[in-house]
Amino acid sequence: MLSFWGVLVGGLTVIAGSGLALGAALGLTGLLILHFLAGGSTYVAVDAVWNVLNSFTLSAIPLFIILGEIMLRSGVSQKIYSALTPLFQRVPGGLLHTNIAVCTLFGAVSGSSLSTAAAVGSVAYPEMTERGYDRRMVVASLAGGGTLGLLIPPSLSLLIYGALTETSIGRLFLAGLVPGLLFAAAFMAYILVRCLTRQGLAPRNEESAGIRTILFKLLSLWPFMLLIIAIMGSIAFGIATPTEAAGIGVIATIIVGRLWGTLTLKSLAESFYAAILLFASIAFVVMGATILAQAVSLLGVPQSILETVRAAELGALQVLFLVVLIYLVLGCFFDGLSLMIMTLPIVVPLMVGLGYDPIWLGVIITILIEIGQVTPPVGLNLSVLVSVTKERVSLGEAAVATIPYWLILLAGILVLAMVPQIALFLPGALM
C-alpha cells in the first residue's frame, strides 16, 4: 500500500505540477500504477475508457450541456427574471429573493452551476446595482443561488456520479429535488433576516405590484414550466431515460428559445460550439479518472481502506466526518467535477461498505461539490461573478460575503445525515 500511495501522490504532484491538464495527470498516474504495481496491465485502461465513453447514460451529459448553453444565449433567463421580479418586491430583500428563485428555476433545466450563475448574474447584477443594492450582497446571493444548479435536477454532478457508480440517474435526480428546494428556502430565509436586521443592503422604496400583475407575470412562464415538465416528468414517470429526456429537452429548448426567447441560428451555433468545448474538457478528465479508477480497483485499494477503517474501529459517522473534511479541503484547489471524478473510485465503495445508501451519498457529495464552487481560491462561481461585476467586487469580498451560504450548505449535510429520508423519500415513493 505504501508503494501505491507513493506512486499516486508522487505521480499526481509531479505530472500536475508540470502544467499538464488534470485529465492527463490522472490518466498518466493510473498508467504508472498499472505498469509498475499491477504487472504491466496497462491494456485494461483501453477497455475501461471505451466502456465509459460508450456508456448510454454518459451520453446525456453533452445533451444537458447543450441545453444549458442554449438557455444561456436565448434570452430566456432575462424573461424568467422579469417575470419573478414583482413577486418579491414587497418582501424585505426584494430582488435578492428573485436571484434565488430564478437560480432555482434555471437550475431545473441547465444542470450546471456555472451556467446558472453566469446567466442570472449577467441579468441581475447591472439592474440591482443601479437600484442601490449592496454589491457584495448581490454577488453572494448569485453565488449561493448558482450552486443550486448542481443539485436541482437535471444535474451534471448527479449524472456523472450515476454514470461512474452505476447508480440510477432517475433516483438520483429525484433525491436532489427536495434538498435543493430546501436550500433555496434557507437562502431566502437568510436574506430576509439579514435585510431586516441591517439597513442599506436592499432599498425599501421598491414600487409594489398588484396581485393581478404578479399572477399575469407568473402565468407568462408557462413555456418554461412546460420545458421543465418535459424533462423531469418524462424521467420521474419512467417515460424516458435521462439520455432520452435530455434529447427531448434540447429540442424543446430550441423551440422555446426561438418562440419565447431570442434564439437565432448564430446563437444556436455558438451554443453548440461552447457545449463541445465544455464536454471535451469534461470527457478528458473522465478518461483520465477512469484509467486511475481502474488501477485503484485492480489493486483492491478501496477494500484495503475499508478493512483499515474497520480495524481502526471508526464509526460510520466518524468516517463521514473525515470524508466531508477531505472534500472541503480539496474543494479549495480542484473544480467540482474534477474532484468528484477523482475521488469517487475510493469514496463510494468505502461509504457503501459502511452501510450508506449510494443515492443519499450522491446528494451529499453533490452538496460538497457545491461548497467547493464558493470556496476560494478556485471557487468557480465566485470567479465567474467577479468577472460579471467587472472586478468592482474582488474575489476576497465575494468569498467573505458568501460565507453564510457556505455555512447553510454545510448545515444541510448535517441535517441530511440526521434525516436521510429528506433525500430518499421521493425516489422511494416514485421509483
VODOBA-616956 format. One record per residue (C-alpha): x, y, z. Coordinates in Angstrom, 2 decimals. Layout:
BEGIN
X;Y;Z $
...
END
This chain:
BEGIN
0.00;0.00;0.00 $
2.87;2.39;0.72 $
4.20;1.95;-2.80 $
0.71;2.62;-4.19 $
0.29;5.86;-2.24 $
3.83;6.89;-3.16 $
3.19;6.46;-6.89 $
-0.29;8.04;-6.61 $
0.70;11.15;-4.68 $
4.10;11.50;-6.36 $
2.70;10.98;-9.84 $
-0.15;13.46;-9.39 $
2.15;16.03;-7.80 $
4.87;15.85;-10.43 $
2.64;15.49;-13.52 $
0.02;18.05;-12.45 $
2.77;20.36;-11.25 $
4.38;20.26;-14.67 $
1.40;22.16;-16.07 $
-0.38;19.29;-17.80 $
-4.18;19.20;-17.69 $
-5.80;17.35;-14.79 $
-7.16;14.65;-17.08 $
-3.64;13.90;-18.34 $
-2.27;13.86;-14.78 $
-4.93;11.39;-13.64 $
-4.56;9.12;-16.67 $
-0.75;9.04;-16.70 $
-0.68;8.34;-12.95 $
-3.11;5.48;-13.47 $
-0.91;4.06;-16.25 $
2.15;4.28;-13.99 $
0.31;2.31;-11.29 $
-0.89;-0.29;-13.80 $
2.58;-0.69;-15.29 $
4.70;-0.82;-12.13 $
2.31;-2.16;-9.48 $
-0.19;-4.27;-11.46 $
2.20;-6.37;-13.52 $
2.14;-4.21;-16.65 $
-1.64;-4.43;-17.06 $
-1.86;-1.14;-18.94 $
-4.05;-2.77;-21.62 $
-7.04;-2.75;-19.23 $
-7.06;1.07;-19.43 $
-8.18;0.93;-23.07 $
-11.18;-1.28;-22.27 $
-12.10;0.87;-19.26 $
-12.07;4.12;-21.26 $
-14.01;2.58;-24.12 $
-16.69;1.21;-21.80 $
-17.17;4.57;-20.08 $
-17.25;6.70;-23.22 $
-19.53;4.15;-24.89 $
-21.98;4.39;-21.98 $
-25.55;5.29;-22.99 $
-26.04;7.09;-19.68 $
-22.95;9.25;-20.09 $
-24.18;10.41;-23.49 $
-26.78;12.52;-21.65 $
-24.03;14.85;-20.44 $
-23.34;16.66;-23.76 $
-27.08;16.96;-24.34 $
-27.67;18.66;-20.99 $
-24.66;20.92;-21.62 $
-26.12;21.94;-25.00 $
-29.46;22.58;-23.30 $
-27.85;24.89;-20.73 $
-25.85;26.79;-23.35 $
-28.96;27.39;-25.46 $
-30.78;28.68;-22.38 $
-27.87;30.99;-21.64 $
-27.81;32.53;-25.12 $
-31.52;32.68;-25.95 $
-32.53;35.43;-23.52 $
-34.83;33.07;-21.61 $
-33.07;33.83;-18.31 $
-33.94;37.53;-18.69 $
-37.61;36.68;-19.25 $
-37.67;34.46;-16.17 $
-36.06;37.22;-14.10 $
-38.56;39.82;-15.28 $
-41.49;37.51;-14.58 $
-40.43;36.75;-10.99 $
-39.36;40.28;-10.03 $
-42.85;41.56;-8.98 $
-43.37;38.53;-6.71 $
-40.75;39.63;-4.17 $
-40.99;43.42;-4.34 $
-42.92;43.65;-1.07 $
-40.57;41.26;0.78 $
-37.54;42.71;2.64 $
-34.62;41.87;0.35 $
-36.62;42.35;-2.83 $
-34.65;41.27;-5.88 $
-32.19;39.29;-3.75 $
-35.00;36.74;-3.32 $
-35.60;36.91;-7.06 $
-31.98;35.85;-7.61 $
-32.51;32.67;-5.58 $
-35.85;31.89;-7.24 $
-34.50;32.38;-10.76 $
-31.39;30.31;-9.98 $
-33.67;27.53;-8.74 $
-35.78;27.57;-11.90 $
-32.81;27.97;-14.23 $
-31.01;25.14;-12.46 $
-34.02;22.93;-13.20 $
-33.04;22.84;-16.87 $
-29.37;23.82;-17.12 $
-27.83;21.26;-14.73 $
-24.74;23.45;-14.40 $
-23.76;25.70;-11.52 $
-21.58;27.92;-13.70 $
-24.24;28.36;-16.39 $
-26.80;29.26;-13.73 $
-24.56;31.82;-12.01 $
-23.43;33.35;-15.30 $
-26.89;33.53;-16.88 $
-28.68;35.01;-13.88 $
-25.73;37.17;-12.81 $
-25.39;38.87;-16.19 $
-29.06;39.90;-15.99 $
-29.38;40.65;-12.28 $
-26.18;42.42;-11.30 $
-26.45;45.54;-13.55 $
-30.11;46.09;-12.70 $
-29.71;45.60;-8.96 $
-26.66;47.82;-8.57 $
-28.49;50.60;-10.39 $
-31.33;50.28;-7.86 $
-28.97;50.67;-4.92 $
-28.49;47.08;-3.70 $
-25.26;46.29;-1.85 $
-22.85;44.89;-4.45 $
-21.38;42.23;-2.18 $
-24.82;41.06;-1.08 $
-25.89;40.77;-4.72 $
-22.83;38.73;-5.68 $
-23.21;36.49;-2.61 $
-26.87;35.73;-3.43 $
-25.94;34.90;-7.01 $
-23.02;32.70;-5.93 $
-25.13;30.86;-3.36 $
-28.12;30.55;-5.69 $
-25.89;29.39;-8.52 $
-24.86;26.33;-6.53 $
-28.46;25.10;-6.83 $
-27.76;24.34;-10.48 $
-25.73;21.33;-9.34 $
-28.41;19.92;-7.04 $
-31.75;20.79;-8.66 $
-32.28;18.09;-11.32 $
-31.19;17.58;-14.01 $
-27.72;17.88;-12.53 $
-24.42;17.23;-14.30 $
-22.87;16.28;-10.97 $
-25.53;13.67;-10.19 $
-25.45;12.48;-13.81 $
-21.70;11.84;-13.73 $
-21.97;10.27;-10.27 $
-24.65;7.88;-11.53 $
-22.73;7.01;-14.69 $
-19.47;6.26;-12.89 $
-21.03;4.38;-9.95 $
-23.76;2.61;-11.96 $
-26.46;4.19;-9.80 $
-29.97;5.01;-11.08 $
-29.90;8.51;-12.61 $
-33.65;8.91;-12.20 $
-33.48;8.11;-8.48 $
-30.54;10.49;-8.04 $
-32.44;13.31;-9.76 $
-35.47;12.78;-7.53 $
-33.25;12.61;-4.45 $
-31.75;16.01;-5.23 $
-35.09;17.79;-5.69 $
-36.29;18.24;-2.10 $
-32.85;19.15;-0.64 $
-32.40;21.66;-3.48 $
-35.73;23.33;-2.75 $
-34.98;23.37;0.99 $
-31.62;25.04;0.35 $
-33.38;27.66;-1.79 $
-35.83;28.32;1.08 $
-32.95;28.52;3.58 $
-31.09;31.02;1.38 $
-34.22;33.19;1.16 $
-34.72;32.98;4.92 $
-31.16;34.18;5.47 $
-31.66;37.10;3.06 $
-34.90;38.06;4.82 $
-33.31;38.07;8.29 $
-30.19;39.86;7.04 $
-32.14;42.63;5.34 $
-34.45;43.05;8.35 $
-31.54;43.41;10.78 $
-29.27;45.62;8.68 $
-30.33;48.70;6.75 $
-28.81;49.61;3.41 $
-28.38;46.13;1.93 $
-31.54;46.46;-0.16 $
-33.64;49.55;-0.96 $
-37.03;49.80;0.75 $
-38.66;52.12;-1.77 $
-39.49;49.46;-4.34 $
-42.78;50.01;-6.17 $
-45.40;47.41;-5.27 $
-47.06;45.35;-7.96 $
-50.70;44.28;-7.68 $
-51.85;40.69;-7.33 $
-53.16;40.72;-10.89 $
-49.78;41.81;-12.26 $
-47.95;39.16;-10.23 $
-50.27;36.40;-11.45 $
-50.01;37.58;-15.05 $
-46.20;37.57;-14.86 $
-46.13;34.09;-13.30 $
-48.53;32.71;-15.89 $
-46.25;34.06;-18.62 $
-43.69;31.45;-17.52 $
-45.80;28.59;-18.92 $
-43.40;27.81;-21.83 $
-40.54;27.43;-19.38 $
-42.61;25.30;-16.98 $
-43.59;23.02;-19.87 $
-39.88;22.62;-20.60 $
-39.19;21.53;-17.01 $
-42.13;19.10;-17.09 $
-40.96;17.66;-20.41 $
-37.55;16.88;-18.94 $
-38.24;15.88;-15.35 $
-41.71;14.42;-15.85 $
-40.51;12.00;-18.52 $
-37.76;10.76;-16.16 $
-39.84;10.61;-12.96 $
-42.68;8.65;-14.53 $
-40.46;6.26;-16.49 $
-41.50;7.58;-19.90 $
-37.91;8.24;-20.95 $
-34.38;7.54;-19.75 $
-32.24;10.53;-18.70 $
-30.49;10.45;-22.08 $
-33.79;10.40;-23.98 $
-35.15;13.14;-21.72 $
-32.06;15.24;-22.42 $
-32.66;14.85;-26.16 $
-36.30;15.90;-25.70 $
-35.10;18.82;-23.60 $
-32.68;20.06;-26.28 $
-35.40;20.06;-28.95 $
-37.90;21.72;-26.57 $
-35.31;24.33;-25.53 $
-34.61;25.24;-29.16 $
-38.35;25.70;-29.74 $
-38.84;27.71;-26.54 $
-35.70;29.76;-27.18 $
-36.86;30.62;-30.69 $
-40.55;31.33;-29.99 $
-40.28;32.74;-26.45 $
-36.69;33.97;-26.41 $
-34.29;35.49;-28.90 $
-32.54;32.39;-30.23 $
-31.04;32.73;-33.69 $
-29.07;30.38;-35.92 $
-25.90;32.22;-34.94 $
-26.54;31.92;-31.18 $
-27.56;28.27;-31.67 $
-24.25;27.57;-33.42 $
-22.41;29.39;-30.60 $
-24.27;27.22;-28.09 $
-23.18;24.01;-29.82 $
-19.58;25.24;-30.08 $
-19.40;26.20;-26.39 $
-21.02;22.89;-25.40 $
-18.50;20.91;-27.47 $
-15.58;22.67;-25.78 $
-17.03;22.13;-22.30 $
-17.86;18.46;-22.88 $
-14.40;17.85;-24.37 $
-12.80;19.14;-21.18 $
-15.12;17.02;-19.02 $
-14.61;13.92;-21.18 $
-10.82;14.32;-20.97 $
-10.99;14.37;-17.17 $
-13.39;11.40;-17.21 $
-10.94;9.42;-19.36 $
-8.04;10.12;-17.02 $
-10.09;9.40;-13.92 $
-11.38;6.16;-15.45 $
-7.82;4.89;-16.01 $
-6.88;5.81;-12.44 $
-10.07;4.24;-11.10 $
-9.30;1.02;-12.97 $
-5.83;0.92;-11.43 $
-7.22;1.62;-7.95 $
-9.87;-1.07;-8.35 $
-7.46;-3.65;-9.78 $
-5.17;-3.30;-6.75 $
-8.11;-3.61;-4.34 $
-7.37;-0.25;-2.70 $
-10.99;0.55;-1.69 $
-11.27;-2.83;0.02 $
-7.94;-2.28;1.81 $
-9.07;1.14;3.02 $
-12.37;-0.33;4.20 $
-10.54;-3.04;6.13 $
-8.22;-0.42;7.65 $
-11.22;1.66;8.75 $
-12.87;-1.40;10.27 $
-9.65;-2.39;12.05 $
-9.37;1.14;13.45 $
-12.93;0.72;14.75 $
-14.00;4.08;13.36 $
-17.75;4.55;13.33 $
-19.71;5.34;10.18 $
-20.30;8.91;11.35 $
-16.59;9.43;12.03 $
-15.74;8.26;8.53 $
-18.41;10.56;7.10 $
-16.86;13.45;9.03 $
-13.43;12.64;7.57 $
-14.83;12.40;4.04 $
-16.58;15.77;4.43 $
-13.37;17.32;5.76 $
-11.33;15.93;2.85 $
-13.82;17.29;0.30 $
-13.82;20.71;1.98 $
-10.02;20.89;1.80 $
-9.71;19.55;-1.76 $
-12.58;21.81;-2.88 $
-10.25;24.76;-2.32 $
-7.94;23.55;-5.08 $
-9.99;21.49;-7.58 $
-13.08;22.32;-9.57 $
-16.13;20.32;-8.54 $
-16.50;17.81;-11.36 $
-12.78;17.02;-11.45 $
-12.76;16.48;-7.69 $
-15.77;14.18;-7.84 $
-14.42;12.10;-10.71 $
-11.05;11.83;-8.99 $
-12.39;10.70;-5.59 $
-15.41;8.52;-6.41 $
-13.44;5.29;-7.02 $
-12.27;5.28;-3.39 $
-15.02;7.16;-1.53 $
-18.10;5.37;-2.88 $
-17.00;1.75;-2.20 $
-15.78;2.83;1.25 $
-19.01;4.58;2.24 $
-21.35;1.99;0.73 $
-19.34;-0.70;2.52 $
-20.07;1.11;5.78 $
-23.79;0.95;5.08 $
-24.51;4.34;3.49 $
-27.13;4.48;0.73 $
-25.47;5.27;-2.65 $
-28.37;7.55;-3.66 $
-28.07;9.54;-0.42 $
-24.29;9.61;-0.83 $
-24.63;11.10;-4.31 $
-26.63;14.00;-2.88 $
-24.09;14.56;-0.07 $
-21.14;14.57;-2.49 $
-23.00;16.99;-4.77 $
-23.55;19.38;-1.84 $
-19.84;19.16;-1.02 $
-19.08;19.96;-4.66 $
-21.44;22.97;-4.34 $
-19.47;24.18;-1.32 $
-16.28;23.97;-3.39 $
-17.92;26.20;-6.03 $
-17.98;29.08;-3.50 $
-14.66;28.33;-1.77 $
-11.56;30.28;-2.92 $
-9.02;30.15;-4.43 $
-10.71;28.06;-7.17 $
-14.38;28.85;-6.33 $
-15.58;28.92;-9.94 $
-18.93;30.54;-9.12 $
-17.10;33.37;-7.36 $
-14.66;33.81;-10.24 $
-17.46;33.98;-12.82 $
-19.40;36.55;-10.82 $
-16.33;38.68;-10.12 $
-15.88;38.92;-13.90 $
-19.59;39.77;-14.27 $
-19.06;42.72;-11.90 $
-16.01;43.76;-13.97 $
-14.00;43.30;-10.75 $
-15.87;46.02;-8.88 $
-16.27;43.28;-6.27 $
-12.99;41.48;-5.54 $
-12.69;37.72;-5.13 $
-11.94;38.18;-1.42 $
-15.01;40.37;-0.86 $
-17.21;37.91;-2.73 $
-15.82;34.98;-0.70 $
-16.44;36.70;2.64 $
-19.98;37.72;1.63 $
-20.75;34.15;0.57 $
-19.72;32.58;3.92 $
-23.35;32.40;5.22 $
-24.41;30.40;2.14 $
-21.35;28.17;2.66 $
-22.45;27.55;6.25 $
-26.04;26.82;5.18 $
-24.81;24.17;2.74 $
-22.62;22.64;5.44 $
-25.54;22.63;7.89 $
-27.61;20.90;5.21 $
-25.18;17.97;5.21 $
-25.66;17.63;8.97 $
-29.46;17.67;8.58 $
-29.34;15.07;5.78 $
-27.07;12.88;7.91 $
-29.64;13.03;10.72 $
-32.71;12.68;8.46 $
-31.66;10.84;5.25 $
-35.31;10.41;4.24 $
-35.35;14.06;3.15 $
-33.40;12.88;0.10 $
-34.67;9.30;-0.12 $
-38.42;9.85;0.24 $
-39.18;10.84;-3.37 $
-37.06;8.11;-5.04 $
-38.70;5.53;-2.79 $
-42.19;6.80;-3.49 $
-41.98;7.30;-7.26 $
-39.45;4.71;-8.48 $
END
